[in-house]
Amino acid sequence: MLHNDKDGAVDYTQGIEYYNGLRRLNKPVTMITYKGENHGIMKDVNKKDYAVRMLEFFDHYLKGEPAPDWWENGIDLLDMEQHLEERAF
């Protein structure tokens, strides 16, 4: 699930509530948030990162590949900028 912190169409807290509701129902969900992005993704680095994450998601669920490390262990907020730079093409 993608929900950015500056979304002008849907309040950010609503996205968090929806995510938490899915987690409480034991649904397989991951929430991706890009800092400073609106309802869509405008920054090229975020577009590329999102595309790769979607490929990893479908590789895991459709091809049976192992879940990526970021998914299993998460990324600390303080490490996010470096993590995005490492994943950039």
C-alpha positions in Angstrom: 0.0 0.0 0.0 1.3 3.4 -0.9 0.3 6.5 1.2 2.5 9.6 1.2 2.7 12.0 4.1 1.7 15.1 2.1 -1.3 13.5 0.4 -3.8 16.2 -0.4 -6.6 13.8 -1.3 -6.6 11.5 1.7 -5.5 12.4 5.2 -2.3 10.6 6.2 -3.8 9.3 9.4 -6.6 7.6 7.5 -3.9 5.7 5.6 -2.3 4.6 8.8 -5.7 3.5 10.3 -6.4 1.5 7.1 -3.0 -0.1 7.3 -3.4 -1.0 11.0 -6.9 -2.4 10.3 -5.5 -4.7 7.7 -2.7 -5.8 10.1 -5.2 -6.5 12.8 -7.1 -8.8 10.3 -3.8 -10.6 9.7 -3.7 -9.5 6.0 -0.4 -9.4 4.2 0.2 -5.7 3.8 3.1 -3.4 3.6 2.8 0.4 3.8 5.2 2.5 1.8 5.4 6.3 2.5 7.5 8.8 0.7 8.3 11.9 2.6 7.1 15.1 1.0 5.1 13.3 -1.8 1.5 14.1 -2.5 -1.2 11.7 -3.7 1.1 10.4 -6.5 4.8 10.0 -6.8 6.7 12.9 -8.5 10.3 12.4 -7.6 12.2 10.1 -10.0 14.1 8.4 -7.2 10.8 7.5 -5.4 9.2 6.3 -8.7 12.2 4.0 -9.3 12.2 2.8 -5.7 8.4 2.1 -5.8 8.7 0.1 -9.1 11.5 -2.1 -7.7 9.5 -2.7 -4.5 6.4 -3.7 -6.5 8.6 -6.1 -8.5 10.0 -7.6 -5.3 6.5 -7.9 -3.8 5.1 -9.8 -6.9 8.3 -11.9 -7.2 7.7 -13.1 -3.6 3.9 -13.7 -3.9 3.8 -15.0 -7.5 7.2 -16.6 -8.0 7.8 -17.8 -4.5 11.1 -15.9 -4.1 12.2 -15.0 -0.6 10.9 -11.7 0.8 13.4 -8.9 0.5 15.3 -7.8 3.6 13.5 -4.4 3.7 10.2 -6.2 3.9 11.2 -8.7 6.6 13.1 -6.3 8.8 11.9 -2.8 7.8 14.1 0.3 7.5 14.8 2.7 10.3 13.7 6.2 9.5 17.2 7.5 10.2 18.6 5.1 7.6 15.9 5.7 4.9 17.8 8.3 2.9 20.8 6.1 2.6 18.7 3.1 1.8 17.0 4.9 -1.1 20.3 6.1 -2.5 21.6 2.5 -2.4 18.6 1.3 -4.3 18.7 4.0 -7.0 19.6 2.9 -10.5 
